[in-house]
Amino acid sequence: TGSSELLSQYNDYALMLAWPDDSEESSFSIDCLSHYSGDCIIHIGEMFGETLSFNPWGQSTSRTFQLELLTSFRCVTRVDLPNWPGHKDSLTIWKRINSDIQFQGETLCYLTQ
């Protein structure tokens, strides 16, 4: 284990976050995202609008993290997961905008304007 600053050394690895925040005030997920310069994030938990919680951002990552994730990455895969009662978790894979994506033998790339 270590601090989120260590992530800057691992830009050639995927970053996997599984329920990193235990409240909206937690900053672990956004700290990790701000230090990670790689192209792939695997997120396990709830996302905006996909929750049974009173908080529309879900129970696993903060609003700040999710807004920054949507700014810099695009979701390329989403799988619903088995859940405990009261939760609606999924596994999502995110690729950084402007990074190559391999799909059925083809190389695709997101472009921004």
N, C-alpha and C positions, 0 to 999 in steps of 0.2 A: 504494500500500500504506500501511498504518498500523496502529495498535494497535486492540485490540478496543473500547476506550473510544469510538472514533468511531461505533460502531454506535448509540449512543443518539440520534444525530442523524438516523437513517434509519428511523424506525418505520413509515413508509408504504411501505417496500420489503420484499421477501422476502429472507431471509438464506439464502444457499446455502453449505453446507459440504461439501467434497469431500475426504475423507481428511485432516481437519485435524490429527489426532494421530498421531504416529509411534510412540508407546508409551503404556502405561497411566499413566505418570507425567506425560505431557504435559497441559497445562491450557488449550491454546488454544481447544478447543471449548467448554469450560465457561465460560471467560472471555468468549467471544463471546455465549453464551446469557445470561449474567448481565447484559450490557450492552444486549442487544437487547430492545426493547419492542414490536416489531411482531407481526403475527398469523400469519405464514407462514414456515416453515423448510423448505428443500429440503436433504435429506441424501443424499449419495452415498457409499456404502461398506457396511460390514458392521454388522449390529445383533445384539443378544443372541439367541443360539440360531440365528442364520443365518450360520454361519461354519464354515470347515474348520480354524480355528486351535485350538490347545490352550486359548486364552483364550475362555471362552464369550461374552464381550462383543465379540468380533471384533477386528480389527486396525486399525480406522480412527477410532474415537472411544472415549473413556474410559468406564468404568463410571459414574463420577460424572455425566458429561454425559448418558448415556442414561437414568439414573434421573430426573434433573431434567427432561429432555425429556418423559418419560412422565407426570410430575407436572403439567406445565403445558400440554401439547399432546396432540392426538390425530392419529394417522396417518389420512389421508383417501385416499391413493393410494400404491400400491407397484408397482414395475415391476422385474423381474429384468433385470440387465444382462449383456452379454458379459463374461467374466472371464479373467484370467490364471490359469494353473494354481495351485491352492492358495488361491484366493480365491473369495468368494461375494458379490459386490457387488449392491446394488440401489439404485434411486432411490426415495426416499420423500418424500412431501409431508405436512407436519404443519401443522395449524391450531391456534391457541391456543384453549384451552377458553374458552367464552363468546364466541367471535367468530363472525360469520355465515359460512356456507358456501353457495356457490351450487352447486346440483346440478339439472340438467335443468330449468332455469327456476324452480326453487323455492329459497327462502332457508331454510336450516336453521341451527340454533344448538345447540351443546353446552351443557348446563346442569349445574352441580354441585349437590350437596345440601348 
